[in-house]
Amino acid sequence: MPEKVLMKGNEALAEAAIQAGCRHFFGYPITPQTELAAYMSKRMPKVGGTYLQAESEVAAVNMVLGAAAAGVRAMTSSSSPGISLKTEGISYMAGSDLPALIINVQRGGPGLGGIQPSQADYWQATRATGHGDFQILVFAPSTVQEMVNLVSDAFDLADQYRMPAMILADGMLGQMMEPVALPENSGKTLPEKPWSASGHHGERKHNVVNSLYLTPQALESLIRDRFHRYEVIREKEQRAEEYLTEDADVVLVAYGASSRVARSAVEAARENGIKAGLIRPITLWPYPVDAIERAIPTVKAFLSVEMSMGQMVDDVKLAVNGRRPVYFYGRTGGMIPTPNEVLEEIRKIAGGM
Amino acid sequence: MDHKITVICGHYGCGKTNFAIYLAERWAAQGERVTLADLDLVNPYFRSSDYREELERRGVTVLAPLYAGTTLDIPAIAPELFSLAAREGRIILDVGGDDAGATVLGTLSEPIKAAGYDMIYVINRYRALSGTPEEAAELLREIEAASRLKATAVLNNSHLKSSTTVEAVAASVPYAQETARLLQLPLLDTTIPAFLAGAEGAERFLPVSVTVRAPWEDASELNFVGK
């Protein structure tokens, strides 16, 4: 077991990527993810990697596209407004079946918004990280240790399914410090990428990485193939933590920083005689509908807790499909719900049952 | 720490702000006039000015960056900082992390020198990138170059947040001693989080209360609202 070190979420994301074999980082500074790029700028030269501060977010994401097309593990990171700029490149990568890691350390929006933590990019991450028919893998860590673990998994699954992956964090997780055990440099061999544009050496036909298909039949067929892959992912890759849900009357659903608040509120509710539980989605796409399904027979109501005006609550409602009431509580604009506020919501719901 | 000004510097996240708050409250409780100036212009999270209300309740004057917490949260320090020598009582300067955070001290180095200062270099063996004495020593040289000031003492604040144990603190002492030796500075003290103060073996360390933490870390204050 490696010794634990104290790391900020942003630093841990960066170090975990290096440990996962990423040697190409392209970024552009923005609060509250700046430490991630700063850490990369210090570490990448020491491990023979490339750190490049691009002239803009659009340039950075297209450098990632180029590196990914050449078959290497590449990543970029930003915060909400910067991610909006990167969506063009993400759509192009999805349309070219390229694996890459994008990190969003969310802050308040819309527009320039604020610099305090937020979860208001849920819709963007799960519905529209760019134009067109596509999905990306979305992971939602809730501790610094989980950030480390998910970075490696995100790279692996992105490679496996040939699609972009995102870590959807927030300013609080990015800035807070927790002890983490970093993986010993695994030295694992990265998967072969026979499709990559990395030189054919006269031994095979040249590979083309492209997202332009002017024949509608060909484009439809390609998208249908991709959606078959998405079905496999929906089946196999859902992840969620279920906490005290077995006998719960009220099940909270929360991810990331707000799940830490929700967990405190669930524990306080239990101390006050209310059977509360928590489903914490770890993958936001694919959404862990199976965990919701498991709770349905016993639960009386769901409560989605978010740092937004209510976005993930849509996915809870889709999974519940009218069989139980689904409530929402959230703060937005950089505000974090307090455990007390959430406890009050639980009490109201429990009182009305 | 006999001088008017106490500068607290160190790596991002080593515990500078927590120690600065501890020191301010301790001196205020002893009846001294204390001003805590938040010089952290590089990171808008976990700054001492975030704890202003509580500090002021305890008699500490807080000088925040000029527009902290507003839409104009630009890197501008409080104008009062340019007349440090004229201020009454003790002044604690809570500096941002690394050389980037210490750059602002460079601007103030002349008035700080004129008023007389101690500069405490806070270290944490468990922080990434400053976990060896050599890394910690190198980091201080960068901070000193940026701040145009010289550290006068090392404070060992090695901890692992809520996972800190007495053993972990004890294990950090040789690291702190070696860092101080490399820097040819006295080792001021080794701290231990106050929640461990009663534990066996903790008595030889300086207990410091933990003020800086995430919003969900204090569930103990939960009340059952409205029942």
Interface residues (C-beta under 8 A of the other chain):
Chain A: K4 V5 L6 M7 K8 E11 E15 T31 P32 E35 Y39 K42 I115 Q116 G171 M172 Q175 M176 M177 E178 P179 A257 R260 V261 R263 S264 A265 E267 A268 N272 I336 T338 P339 N340 L343 E344 R347
Chain B: Y12 G13 N43 P44 Y45 F46 D73 N124 Y126 R127 A128 L129 G131 H159 L160 K161 S163 A214 P215 W216 A219 L222 N223 F224 V225 G226 K227
